[in-house]
Amino acid sequence: MAAAAFSLASCSLFELDNYNAPEETLFGKVTDASGRPVLTDQGSEGIRIRLTETSWQGNVTPQDFYCRPDGTFTNTKLFEADYNIRIDGPFIPLVRATGDGTLLADESVNKHIKGETEVNFVVQPFLNVELVGIPQAAGGKITAKVKVTRNVSKEEFKTKIEPMGGYSDDFVNVTDIQLFVSYSSSVGYRARDDRWSSSIEYPGASFEDLLGTEVSISSNGAIPSGRKVYVRAAARINYATENVRRWNYSEPIEVYIP
């Protein structure tokens, strides 16, 4: 009898675990209001996509994954279901609430995912970061010119963020510029070479007068000659989304080291 009970239990357990593999796909992109992609890092310092199944009545653990550096995303291993789709990154949060949980805004998306499902987001990045001209290489060093501008005015930022509580005027300060260098075209914080990447820190509001101007930044060390590397500039403000201070990025540029 004990053997029979064990056999039945084993079959039951096998049946419970015998589901089809997840094969539905969610894909999309994150852009600003002008249609430009929100360039990011591929990892927790970039844009996080959080999926929460809403068609299941029990406790649900959200599924997190991240955008590619060009602001696009794809997840090909999902079960067909209803989901709430939320993203967080270096932009005005789409879901905003007060300290006591009162909802102020919710621009997340509810979607039934089946087959190939496309969901795109339009957001307000904190900063625009661009490399001006072609970075110059000499003596194993790369020198680049970076221009940073605000994509969200200080007034609009305060209007949207202050009601959430704990507001500080220091949130809008640009804190640093990064020059990431790597052999990888996915160059960024996660794919950088520490021997050559560099940064400039700006205390308080000291960067304010440099907004919209060209700031020169050079790589560290000596990059071997005859190599091709990728460089990318990044900057961030003194504000964390979901407890992470995230950079806004420029396009990556390939540089040959003579």
Residue pairs with C-beta under 8 A, 6 or more apart in sequence:
21 77
22 77
22 78
22 79
23 76
23 77
23 78
24 78
24 79
24 80
24 113
24 114
24 115
24 116
24 117
25 74
25 75
25 76
25 78
25 113
25 115
25 116
25 117
26 51
26 73
26 74
26 75
26 78
26 83
26 85
26 111
26 113
26 117
26 119
27 72
27 73
27 74
27 75
27 116
27 117
27 118
27 119
28 72
28 73
28 118
28 119
28 120
28 121
29 37
29 71
29 72
29 73
29 120
29 121
30 37
30 38
30 40
30 47
30 67
30 71
30 72
30 73
30 87
30 89
30 120
30 121
30 122
30 123
31 37
31 38
31 71
31 120
31 121
31 122
31 123
32 38
32 122
32 123
32 124
32 125
32 151
33 122
33 124
37 70
37 71
37 72
38 47
38 67
38 71
38 89
38 90
38 91
38 123
38 125
38 248
39 69
39 70
39 71
39 129
39 248
39 249
39 250
39 251
40 46
40 47
40 67
40 68
40 69
40 71
40 89
40 90
40 188
40 246
40 247
40 248
40 249
41 69
41 188
41 189
41 190
41 234
41 246
41 247
41 249
42 66
42 67
42 68
42 69
42 186
42 188
42 190
42 191
43 66
43 189
43 190
44 66
44 244
45 188
45 189
45 190
45 244
45 246
45 247
46 66
46 67
46 69
46 89
46 188
46 190
46 246
47 66
47 67
47 71
47 73
47 87
47 88
47 89
47 90
47 246
48 64
48 65
48 66
48 67
48 87
48 88
48 89
48 242
49 64
49 65
49 66
49 67
49 73
49 75
49 85
49 86
49 87
50 62
50 63
50 64
50 85
50 86
50 87
50 88
51 62
51 63
51 64
51 65
51 75
51 78
51 83
51 84
51 85
52 60
52 62
52 63
52 83
52 84
52 86
53 60
53 79
53 81
53 82
53 83
54 60
54 81
54 82
54 83
54 84
54 110
55 81
55 82
56 81
63 75
63 78
65 73
65 75
66 73
67 73
67 87
67 89
69 186
69 188
69 249
69 252
78 113
80 112
80 113
80 114
81 112
81 113
82 110
82 111
82 112
82 113
83 110
83 111
83 112
83 113
84 108
84 109
84 110
85 108
85 109
85 110
85 111
85 119
86 94
86 95
86 108
86 109
87 94
87 108
87 121
87 123
88 94
88 241
88 242
89 123
89 241
89 246
90 125
90 126
90 127
90 236
90 241
90 246
90 247
90 248
91 123
91 124
91 125
91 126
91 241
92 123
92 124
92 126
92 152
92 157
92 160
92 161
93 241
93 242
94 105
94 106
94 107
94 108
94 121
94 123
95 103
95 105
95 106
95 107
95 108
96 103
96 104
96 105
96 106
96 160
96 161
96 163
96 164
97 103
97 104
97 164
98 104
98 163
98 164
98 165
99 164
99 165
99 166
104 163
104 164
105 160
109 119
109 121
111 117
111 119
124 151
124 152
124 156
125 151
125 152
125 248
126 150
126 151
126 152
126 157
126 236
126 237
126 239
126 248
127 148
127 149
127 150
127 151
127 174
127 235
127 236
127 237
127 248
128 148
128 149
128 150
128 151
128 248
129 146
129 147
129 148
129 233
129 234
129 235
129 247
129 248
129 249
129 250
130 146
130 147
130 233
130 250
130 251
131 144
131 145
131 146
131 231
131 232
131 233
131 250
131 251
131 253
132 145
132 146
132 147
132 214
133 145
134 253
134 255
135 142
135 143
135 144
135 145
135 231
135 253
135 255
136 142
136 143
136 144
137 143
137 223
137 255
137 256
137 257
137 258
138 258
139 222
140 221
140 222
140 223
140 224
140 225
140 257
141 218
141 219
141 222
141 223
142 179
142 181
142 196
142 218
142 219
142 223
142 229
142 231
142 255
142 257
143 216
143 217
143 218
143 219
144 179
144 216
144 217
144 218
144 231
144 233
145 214
145 215
145 216
146 177
146 179
146 214
146 215
146 216
146 217
146 233
146 235
146 250
147 212
147 213
147 214
147 215
148 174
148 177
148 207
148 210
148 211
148 212
148 215
148 235
149 211
149 212
150 172
150 211
151 248
154 172
157 171
157 172
158 167
158 169
158 172
161 167
161 171
161 239
170 204
170 205
170 238
171 237
171 238
171 239
172 237
172 238
172 239
173 202
173 204
173 205
173 207
173 208
173 237
173 238
174 202
174 207
174 208
174 210
174 211
174 235
174 236
174 237
174 238
175 201
175 202
175 207
175 236
175 237
175 238
175 245
176 199
176 200
176 201
176 202
176 235
176 236
177 199
177 200
177 202
177 215
177 217
177 233
177 234
177 235
178 189
178 197
178 198
178 199
178 233
178 234
178 235
178 247
179 197
179 198
179 199
179 217
179 218
179 219
179 231
179 232
179 233
180 187
180 188
180 189
180 191
180 192
180 197
180 231
180 232
180 233
180 234
181 187
181 192
181 193
181 196
181 197
181 198
181 219
181 223
181 229
181 230
181 231
182 188
182 191
182 192
182 193
182 197
182 229
182 230
183 193
183 227
183 228
183 229
183 230
184 191
184 230
185 230
185 252
185 254
186 252
187 230
187 231
187 232
187 252
188 232
188 234
188 247
188 249
189 234
189 247
193 229
195 220
195 221
196 219
196 220
196 221
196 223
196 229
197 219
197 220
198 217
198 218
198 219
198 220
199 217
200 215
200 217
202 210
217 233
219 231
223 229
223 257
224 257
225 257
225 258
226 257
226 258
227 256
227 257
228 254
228 255
228 256
228 257
229 254
229 255
229 257
230 252
230 253
230 254
230 255
231 252
231 253
231 255
232 249
232 250
232 251
232 252
232 253
233 249
233 250
234 247
234 248
234 249
234 250
235 247
235 248
236 245
236 246
236 247
236 248
237 245
238 245
239 245
240 246
